[in-house]
């Protein structure tokens, strides 16, 4: 049962951290925390048959959100 409370605490902490990031950048009315996480979940790490890895195609909406948030989480092209 302790693990459940710990995971709940960490997820609540991360939710509020993301919400504060949205507030700081004036995006609360445009996108919710759930929408942001859903959009970011559309980017995958792909492992190719030769052993190399790369990101799947990054949707324009995701690039736009990341740019507006001012975070650097995607590799440079």
N, C-alpha and C positions, 0 to 999 in steps of 0.2 A: 504494500500500500504506500510505502514511503516513495517508491519510484514514481508512482502515479502523481503524487503531489509535486515532486521535483520536476517532472516533465510538464505538468500544468503551469508551474511557476515560470519555467524557462520559456514556454510558448507565449504566455501572457506578457513576459518581459520583452520578447522579440516583437510581438504585436504592437505594443506601445512604442517601442523604438522606431518601428516603421511608420506608425501613425504620426509620431513627432517629426520624422523626416518629411513626410507629406505636408504637414502643417508648416514647417519651416520654409518649404519651397512653394507654398500656396496652391497645392494640388488636391486638398481635401475635397473640394466640391467637384473636381473632375474625375477622380479615381479613388476607390476604396482600397483598404489594405488587401482584402480578398481579391479584388480585380488585379492589383499589382502583382500579387503572388501568382495568380493564374497566368498572367501575361509572361512573367519571368519563367514559368514552368514550361513554356513552349520552346525554350532553348535547351538543346541537349548536347552532351559531350559524346562524340561519335568516335568509335575505334574502327579504323580501317583494316583491311586484310593484311596490309604490309606492316602492321603494328603501330603505325602513327595514329595520333588522335587529333581531333579538331572539333570545333563547334558546328552545330547544324546551322542552317540559314537563320539569321537573326531578323525577325520581323521588324518592319519600319516602326511600328507602334512601340515595340520594346526599346529600340534605339532612341526614340523620341522621349520616352519616359525616363530612361537612364540619363539622358542628356539634361532633362529638366530637373532631375533630382540632384545632379551634380556629383554622382558617385562614379567611380572608375572600376567597374566590375567585369568589363569585357576587354579582351586583348585588343591591342591596336592592329589594324589591318596592314 
